[in-house]
Amino acid sequence: MATPLDILEENLNQTILVTLKTGTWIRGVLKSYDKYLNLVLEKGEEIISNSENEDINIRKLGDVIVRGDTVVSISAIEKKKG
């Protein structure tokens, strides 16, 4: 049975979508992580949804460190190459 860290390892250098406790979404390329689910993302973007008029805005962040205790979920959004 795969552990969460095994799944993160399989998705290194892939684009992921991280949902935070605040409801914020961060998308970026997973470059590194640790046992506390602290994540290092490259080409990070904050995805901001305005529920009133269904607009989606994207704010470019560049390299980002996401603290593990703020993470609710992590989804792979790019197919693995190879």
NUTORTOR-279844 format. One line per 8 residues: number of its first residue (from 1); for each residue x, y, z of N, C-alpha, C, O. Coordinates in pm, whole numbers. Layout:
# residues N
NUM> X:Y:Z:X:Y:Z:X:Y:Z:X:Y:Z | ...
//
This chain:
# residues 82
1> 85:-119:0:0:0:0:89:125:0:183:136:79 | 57:215:-89:137:338:-102:107:434:13:-8:448:56 | 211:499:61:196:602:165:184:739:97:215:752:-21 | 139:840:170:133:974:111:268:1021:57:274:1085:-48 | 376:989:128:508:1031:81:547:957:-48:617:1013:-132 | 503:831:-63:528:758:-187:460:828:-305:517:840:-413 | 338:872:-283:263:938:-389:326:1072:-425:333:1109:-542 | 373:1146:-324:444:1271:-354:570:1243:-434:601:1316:-528
9> 643:1139:-396:766:1102:-468:737:1074:-615:813:1115:-703 | 626:1005:-643:588:975:-781:554:1100:-861:561:1099:-984 | 518:1209:-791:476:1331:-859:579:1442:-854:548:1557:-884 | 703:1410:-815:809:1511:-821:824:1559:-965:816:1480:-1059 | 846:1688:-981:862:1753:-1111:735:1750:-1196:740:1770:-1317 | 622:1726:-1131:491:1730:-1199:412:1849:-1143:438:1895:-1032 | 317:1897:-1220:231:2006:-1174:126:1950:-1080:59:1851:-1110 | 113:2015:-964:13:1974:-865:-73:2092:-827:-37:2208:-850
17> -188:2062:-769:-279:2163:-718:-294:2137:-569:-332:2028:-527 | -264:2239:-489:-269:2228:-343:-385:2313:-292:-396:2431:-325 | -472:2252:-213:-580:2325:-148:-537:2354:-5:-493:2264:67 | -549:2480:37:-509:2521:171:-630:2538:261:-743:2549:214 | -606:2539:393:-715:2554:491:-796:2681:468:-915:2684:500 | -734:2783:413:-803:2911:390:-897:2904:269:-972:2998:244 | -892:2792:195:-972:2780:73:-896:2824:-50:-947:2815:-162 | -774:2870:-31:-689:2913:-142:-635:2791:-216:-611:2687:-155
25> -617:2805:-347:-555:2701:-428:-422:2752:-477:-410:2867:-522 | -320:2668:-470:-188:2699:-522:-152:2589:-623:-161:2470:-593 | -113:2632:-742:-72:2537:-846:76:2562:-875:121:2676:-880 | 151:2454:-894:292:2468:-927:357:2333:-948:293:2229:-932 | 484:2335:-984:561:2213:-1008:626:2171:-876:702:2247:-817 | 595:2050:-832:649:1999:-706:798:1970:-722:837:1883:-800 | 881:2044:-648:1026:2025:-655:1079:1949:-534:1178:1877:-545 | 1014:1965:-419:1063:1900:-298:952:1897:-193:854:1972:-202
33> 969:1809:-94:874:1798:18:947:1733:133:1057:1680:117 | 884:1737:252:941:1665:366:830:1588:438:715:1589:394 | 865:1522:547:768:1437:616:654:1515:679:553:1456:718 | 668:1647:691:562:1731:748:470:1787:639:382:1868:667 | 490:1744:514:418:1791:396:446:1937:362:367:2000:291 | 558:1991:413:605:2119:362:642:2095:216:710:1998:184 | 599:2184:129:616:2165:-15:695:2280:-75:676:2395:-36 | 782:2250:-167:850:2352:-246:796:2342:-388:806:2237:-452
41> 737:2451:-434:678:2456:-569:752:2557:-655:790:2664:-608 | 772:2521:-779:831:2611:-877:718:2658:-969:623:2584:-993 | 728:2780:-1019:625:2838:-1107:490:2842:-1037:386:2814:-1098 | 491:2876:-909:369:2878:-829:271:2985:-875:310:3095:-916 | 144:2950:-867:36:3044:-900:-75:3028:-797:-112:2916:-761 | -128:3140:-751:-245:3138:-664:-368:3150:-752:-377:3241:-835 | -462:3059:-735:-585:3061:-813:-695:3118:-724:-727:3061:-619 | -751:3229:-766:-850:3301:-687:-983:3295:-761:-994:3340:-875
49> -1084:3240:-695:-1216:3227:-754:-1311:3326:-688:-1320:3332:-565 | -1382:3403:-769:-1483:3494:-721:-1618:3425:-740:-1667:3418:-853 | -1676:3375:-633:-1798:3296:-644:-1920:3378:-688:-2018:3322:-737 | -1913:3509:-672:-2028:3592:-710:-2050:3592:-861:-2163:3577:-908 | -1942:3609:-937:-1958:3614:-1083:-1879:3505:-1154:-1862:3509:-1275 | -1832:3408:-1079:-1762:3290:-1131:-1635:3324:-1208:-1592:3245:-1292 | -1573:3440:-1180:-1445:3475:-1241:-1334:3400:-1170:-1341:3375:-1050 | -1231:3366:-1245:-1112:3305:-1188:-993:3392:-1225:-970:3420:-1343
57> -919:3434:-1125:-798:3514:-1146:-678:3432:-1102:-686:3353:-1008 | -567:3450:-1171:-445:3379:-1139:-336:3482:-1108:-309:3572:-1187 | -275:3466:-990:-166:3554:-949:-37:3472:-949:-27:3373:-877 | 59:3514:-1029:187:3443:-1037:268:3471:-911:282:3585:-868 | 323:3362:-853:400:3372:-729:547:3336:-747:631:3376:-665 | 580:3261:-850:718:3214:-868:745:3094:-777:659:3008:-761 | 864:3089:-718:898:2981:-628:827:3001:-494:826:3112:-439 | 767:2894:-441:685:2903:-321:718:2789:-225:740:2676:-269
65> 720:2818:-97:724:2715:6:588:2716:74:546:2819:126 | 519:2602:74:389:2589:137:408:2511:266:459:2399:264 | 368:2570:377:382:2504:506:283:2388:517:164:2404:488 | 331:2273:557:252:2151:559:126:2156:643:27:2092:608 | 128:2232:754:8:2232:840:-105:2316:782:-213:2323:842 | -82:2381:667:-190:2456:601:-254:2376:487:-354:2418:430 | -194:2260:455:-239:2180:340:-361:2094:376:-360:2023:477 | -464:2102:293:-583:2017:307:-575:1902:208:-601:1787:244
73> -541:1932:82:-531:1826:-18:-427:1863:-124:-394:1979:-145 | -378:1758:-189:-282:1773:-298:-329:1685:-413:-354:1565:-394 | -342:1743:-530:-387:1670:-648:-285:1684:-760:-235:1793:-785 | -256:1574:-828:-172:1580:-948:-260:1625:-1063:-369:1570:-1083 | -215:1724:-1139:-297:1772:-1250:-225:1761:-1383:-276:1809:-1485 | -109:1700:-1384:-35:1682:-1508:-2:1534:-1522:43:1471:-1427 | -24:1481:-1639:8:1340:-1663:158:1320:-1656:236:1405:-1702 | 198:1208:-1599:340:1174:-1592:393:1148:-1731:325:1090:-1815
81> 516:1191:-1754:581:1170:-1883:669:1047:-1873:741:1029:-1775 | 662:964:-1974:751:850:-1975:688:724:-1952:755:620:-1951
//
